[in-house]
Structure formats: C-alpha cells, structure tokens
Amino acid sequence: MKLYVITSAQACASPHSHFWEGLQSYAKRNHSKLVVLPMIGNSAREDWDEVHPVFKDYLEYERKHLNSNISIEQFNVRPYQVDPLTGLDRFAQQGETVVFASPKQRLKPIAHSNQKYPKFLVTTGACTRPNYATSSDVSAERRRLGSIAKRDHVYGALVVEIADDKLFHIRHLRANSEGQFIDLGTFYDGKTRKAKLEAMVLGDFHCGQSDPVVVEATLDMIRALKPQRLILHDFFDGHSVSHHLLKKPVRELLIQVYDKGLFSLDGELKAAGKQLLVFATLCPEVIVVFSNHHAFLHRYLEEGRYMHEPHNFRTAVELLAWMAAKDYNDPVEAGIRKYHELPANVRFLKEGEDYKVHGYQLGAHGDKSDSGGSFGGGYGGIAKKEGAWGKSISGHVHKAQILRNTYTVGTCLPLNMFYMRGYPSDWTHSHACLWENGQVQLINIFGGKWRG
C-alpha cells in the first residue's frame, strides 16, 4: 500500500503555516508521501518557480503515474479559473483518473466505457494563502476575477491510497480558516482526536436492487465511522410498481421483474422495512428523503394500475385510502409500517421538506429544479444544483461530484443495471460524510472496499 497526500501551492504566496504543519503531521502519522504541485501566482509573471522555499523538498513538476489507473498531470490551470475542469474531460476518457493543481476542490466522474467504472478529473485545493489581484492598481476585470477566486479558495489536499497497480482510493481533505481538518474520523489540529460524524448521506439505495457487495461495504463504513444521522435517498426502489417497465414488457417487466420474483408490492415493502430496521440499529437517527422512486408508488395508485394486478390489489387499495385521507400522506411510509413497527429514530421527510445540517441542504433528493422544472430529465449539471440549493448534498444522479460547496452522492445499485445497457456510465458507489466542522468528504467504494 502506497499513500500520497497531494496539495498545491501558488507562486509568491505565503504558506498557511498551521495547515501545512498539519499536512506534514498527517503524512508522518499515516506513512504517506506529501506532494506539492506548483501553480502560477496572481499573474503569469509570477511563475511556479517562485513557490515558497518551504515547499522545495515536496514539489512535483512532471507528470507522474501513481498506478496504471491514476496519474498526476500538469495542466497549468490558472488559479482564477471559475471551473478548473473546463475543456479537460477528454483526458480522463483516455483511461486514467487525472489529478492536477488548483486552489479549488473539484471532482467529476468521466464515462469512458459501457461497463467499466468511470475515471475522475480531480483537483487538490491549496496549502498557501490566497494570492490574487484584488488591489486598486489593476483593472476592474482582474479585480472581479480576483475577488471571486479569493472567495472560492480552498485550503485542502487529496489523499490517494494505492492498493495495487490498478486499484486506488481517493478522498479530499478540506481545512477551515484555522487549518484544522478531519479525515475518516480523526481531527487534525496539531494533536489528533476523534471527530464526530454529524451525517452520512448514502448514495441512492434502491432497496431490493442494491449490489450486495456495496451494501456490505456500506454497513462496514457505518459501523466504523458511527454517524449521528443517516440520510437515505431512493431508499424504496419501486420495481414492483414501476411505470417505466410497461414500455418494455418482455426485456424488462418479464425478464427483470417477474422472472426474478420482484413483482409483489408486499414483498418489496417487507424487504424495505427489514433493511430500515438494520439501519435504525446502527445509527441514532435515520432520515428517509422523499425521492422520485418513492413517487413510483404514488403514480401507481393514482393511475389505478392495481386494478389489473390482483396480487397487489388489497395492499394498493389500503395505501390509496391512506394517501387520500390527508395531503402529504406517504404510501411508502404507510406500506413499510404496515409490516414493521419502526422505532422512533426513523423519520420520513415529506415531499419538499427542508432538512439542514451545518447549513447544508440534505432534504432535497436532486430530481427537481427551481421554478417547477426538472434537471434536464433528472440528470442535469451540478451547476444547476448549486443554483437551486447552494450548500447541499443530494442524490439522484448516481455519481460523486464536487463543485464548491455542492456535492452529489453515487448509488448502491450495480453499475450494469439492465436499463443502462449500451449507455456509457459515469455512475459511482459513493457516500458523503458531513463532519462536525462542516467539512464534507466523499468516500468511494472500489472493489468492495471504501478505504485502503
């Protein structure tokens, strides 16, 4: 196992001393190689050769392969660039995850295969204090760009764990203004202590369709990190009542549902309740977010499709009466409670209900945009999600992404789901951890493991 901690430094910028000392301590404690990628300063005249001398023994100027699937690149991205990934997708499509310097932390999965896990474009954050043109002796445009860049500046680094020539794990460290940061439950501030995990947001769960290997790794992660809150998206899959399957009655409804015994609404509700009870024993609070797959059951009931399905008729009529009794009565919750006595620490959010922790919106699934629209059929860009909620951790898109303080999680589904055949996939098995200091870490499950 080889471990790297990769950060970046601007030319002519002073180091954030406490954060830099913390990174050195982290690298020593975890037997990691500390790498600093140089960047230009507040103008092209401040070349990366002018990086502060404290970093001289850690600098990496050349392209470097960490294993056959991940490398460090030198794209010389301007620190002012609002989105450092602009124009770079094709480099990850060539078959490697690419890490490069930027004072922003950005993460984007790039599809490159119909079957294989996507590659990532990922930036580091910086260990130097902001160095941007903001004074009155420069043009108004440079001041505007400098002011934006200063606000977006992140004290941070990327941890890369190399398991072998192909497998690796990555996750970000993000420090506060004082240089303190958290990694996998350890708080680094000169000395170390145990950190509190305020919330863990799981990738869309899709109970009954989840990949067993991913579920087992997820349970291991929950037991190890002990979150105070567990946030579940698309917990109920709705495969027994899905309207999508009607469009392909042979290839999907017959082969993927009936042949596998997944056509019973009762069976799906019982299985969901059983899984929910497992989560409830592992975490003080379990929050089920209203999601688009939960709405499959609403639609099934309102369209009256149960009239032609005797195996679901009795349960459907009962849930329809519950839904009709009062607005916002959720038949998914009622159906699960029909078969299981859920403990008091399980809560179902109503459609449109906010749920915020440390200022992050955790109550939005991510399928709906502002002004009553949807995100381009449900799979719009993360920039639109930032515009809708600002600081948020949402689901729906099935992929890990970071744009400033907007995060999306992945999924617990197999990456080769039948309805994705032929589509280049950028899905990931990824969960988000929201720590006590407001820092978010996206944790990916590769090869059934979430860490080295």
Helices and strands as residue ranges (DSSP letters): E 2-10, H 17-29, E 33-39, G 48-50, G 53-55, E 64-67, E 70-72, H 89-93, E 97-100, E 106-110, E 119-123, H 140-152, E 156-162, E 168-174, E 181-183, E 186-188, E 192-194, E 197-201, H 212-225, E 229-232, G 244-247, I 249-258, H 265-282, E 285-288, H 295-302, G 305-308, H 310-325, H 331-339, E 346-348, E 356-357, E 360-361, G 370-372, H 382-389, E 392-394, E 401-403, E 406-408, G 418-420, E 430-435, E 440-444
